[in-house]
Amino acid sequence: MKICLISFDFWHYDEHIVNKLKEKGVDAHHINIGAFTHKNLSARLKNTFSKVFLGKNLKNVQRQNFIIDSLQKIGKQNQILVINPEAIEERVHQVIRSSTDRNIAYLYDSMERNPAEHILHYFDQVFSFDDNDVKKFGFEKINNYNYLKYTPAEQQNPELDLFYITSFDKTRIERLVNLSEKLRILNIKFKAIIAGKKSWKKRLQQIIDKKLDKNFQFRRGNIPQTEVLKQYSKSKAILDFQRNNQAGLSFRVFEAMALEKKFVTDNQDIKNYDFYNPENILILNKDFSNIEKSFFETGYQKLPEDIHYKYTLDHWVNKVFNLN
């Protein structure tokens, strides 16, 4: 069995899929478009000139060609999975379609945020975690997955009550600041890391109150998963705010599941899942008036093994690639 994954794997989630396939004895390849870089300084300068004066991003063109070249090197595949296919040009999708017996798409984002209608006819099956898109477009529903090694709560010694990490998003930051004031009053220990460009810190500072600033850490660029996991291990619970125009479960809930961390979220739909337990998961109301310190003072209630497995990467891979 030969399977290829094509994606912009900036956060290194997708490489876990390839590693899991290899564990199962599959001849697996990963075409990571996000890892493509300019060969040298001259190429970088040439691209800058092209973007500024010609309005053309040569790097994007080269990334598209990189997919075609990579497919030619590995040959015909039994299955190809493309994650977020809207970022790939139609000419490339034609090559992908001809390079495999079964062509699959997985949408990491909602169709409202990242429209993909124009290229969906190239796929035999489209998976999505967004409940609204599943109903509207008839996609196959699948959640994100738990890719982490199971680590029982009793093997950890958290110092914080709550931890949150996010890229810059004005709406979510404003929610965070409002929640932070409640946390401060209740003496709930929390920390938030906000990743983004340096220029965003000035904009964030206009939102964040000085008395809350000690709980916020600003970082440039992506943060390695290893560091994120270290931060998780130091906290009793993980916070997650849902993106606007998106319905479904983020990776955060599955990371919390693997590490037996409590979970705090504004996603009201989470109560409809079989892993939902109000002792483990706090669903915030609009004004955050239902958050209490007592939630963080009780232990995590373990999930039944069958429910835990249902959300693992092993189960996800079996379902997507029909490996059962």
Long-range contacts (C-beta under 8 A, 24 or more apart in sequence): 1-25, 1-26, 1-27, 1-78, 1-79, 2-26, 2-27, 2-28, 2-29, 2-74, 2-75, 2-76, 2-77, 2-78, 2-79, 3-27, 3-28, 3-29, 3-77, 3-78, 3-79, 3-80, 3-81, 3-321, 4-28, 4-29, 4-30, 4-31, 4-71, 4-74, 4-77, 4-79, 4-80, 4-81, 4-99, 4-100, 5-29, 5-30, 5-31, 5-80, 5-81, 5-83, 6-31, 6-33, 6-67, 6-80, 6-81, 6-82, 6-83, 6-88, 6-96, 7-31, 7-32, 7-33, 7-34, 7-82, 7-83, 7-84, 8-32, 8-33, 8-34, 8-83, 8-84, 8-87, 9-33, 9-34, 9-35, 9-83, 10-34, 10-222, 11-222, 11-225, 12-224, 12-225, 13-147, 13-251, 14-83, 16-145, 16-147, 16-313, 17-81, 17-313, 17-316, 17-317, 20-313, 20-314, 20-317, 21-317, 21-321, 24-317, 24-323, 26-321, 26-323, 29-70, 29-74, 29-77, 31-66, 31-67, 31-70, 31-71, 33-63, 33-66, 33-67, 33-87, 33-88, 36-62, 36-63, 36-66, 64-88, 64-89, 64-91, 64-92, 67-92, 67-95, 67-96, 68-92, 68-95, 71-95, 71-96, 71-99, 76-100, 76-101, 77-101, 78-102, 79-103, 79-104, 79-321, 80-104, 81-105, 81-106, 81-320, 81-321, 82-106, 82-123, 83-107, 83-108, 84-108, 84-109, 84-114, 84-116, 85-116, 85-119, 85-120, 85-122, 85-123, 86-114, 86-115, 86-116, 86-118, 86-119, 87-114, 88-119, 90-118, 90-119, 93-119, 93-122, 94-122, 96-122, 97-122, 104-320, 104-321, 106-142, 106-320, 107-133, 107-139, 109-246, 110-245, 110-246, 110-247, 110-248, 111-136, 111-137, 112-245, 112-246, 113-243, 113-245, 113-246, 127-320, 128-248, 129-248, 129-249, 130-246, 130-247, 130-248, 131-247, 131-248, 131-269, 132-247, 133-247, 142-316, 142-319, 142-320, 143-248, 143-249, 143-254, 143-311, 143-316, 144-248, 144-249, 144-250, 144-251, 144-254, 145-251, 145-254, 145-311, 145-312, 145-313, 145-315, 145-316, 146-254, 146-255, 146-257, 146-258, 146-308, 146-311, 146-312, 146-313, 147-251, 147-254, 147-258, 147-313, 148-229, 148-254, 148-255, 148-258, 148-259, 149-258, 150-258, 150-308, 151-233, 151-258, 151-259, 151-260, 152-260, 153-259, 153-260, 153-261, 153-299, 153-300, 156-233, 156-259, 156-260, 158-233, 158-234, 158-235, 158-236, 159-189, 159-234, 159-235, 160-189, 160-190, 160-191, 160-234, 160-235, 160-236, 161-188, 161-189, 161-190, 161-235, 161-236, 161-237, 161-293, 161-296, 162-188, 162-189, 162-190, 162-191, 162-235, 162-236, 162-237, 162-238, 162-239, 162-264, 162-296, 163-190, 163-191, 163-192, 163-231, 163-232, 163-234, 163-235, 163-237, 163-238, 163-239, 164-190, 164-191, 164-192, 164-193, 164-238, 164-239, 164-240, 164-241, 165-192, 165-193, 165-194, 165-195, 165-223, 165-228, 165-231, 166-192, 166-193, 166-194, 166-195, 166-241, 167-194, 167-195, 167-196, 168-194, 168-195, 168-196, 168-197, 168-200, 168-203, 168-204, 169-243, 170-203, 170-207, 171-244, 172-241, 172-243, 173-204, 173-207, 173-208, 174-207, 175-241, 175-266, 176-239, 176-241, 177-207, 177-208, 177-209, 177-212, 178-288, 179-239, 179-284, 179-288, 179-291, 180-212, 180-215, 181-209, 181-212, 182-288, 182-289, 182-291, 183-291, 184-211, 184-212, 184-215, 186-291, 186-292, 186-293, 187-293, 188-291, 188-293, 188-296, 190-215, 190-239, 191-215, 191-216, 191-217, 191-231, 191-235, 192-216, 192-217, 192-239, 193-217, 193-218, 193-219, 193-223, 193-231, 194-218, 194-219, 195-219, 195-220, 195-221, 195-222, 195-223, 196-220, 229-255, 229-259, 232-256, 232-259, 232-261, 233-259, 235-261, 236-261, 236-262, 236-296, 237-261, 237-262, 237-263, 237-264, 237-282, 237-295, 237-296, 238-262, 238-263, 238-264, 239-264, 239-265, 240-264, 240-265, 240-267, 241-265, 241-266, 242-266, 242-267, 249-273, 254-311, 257-303, 257-308, 257-311, 260-300, 260-302, 261-300, 262-295, 262-296, 262-300, 264-291, 264-295, 274-307, 274-310, 275-303, 275-307, 275-308, 275-311, 277-301, 277-303
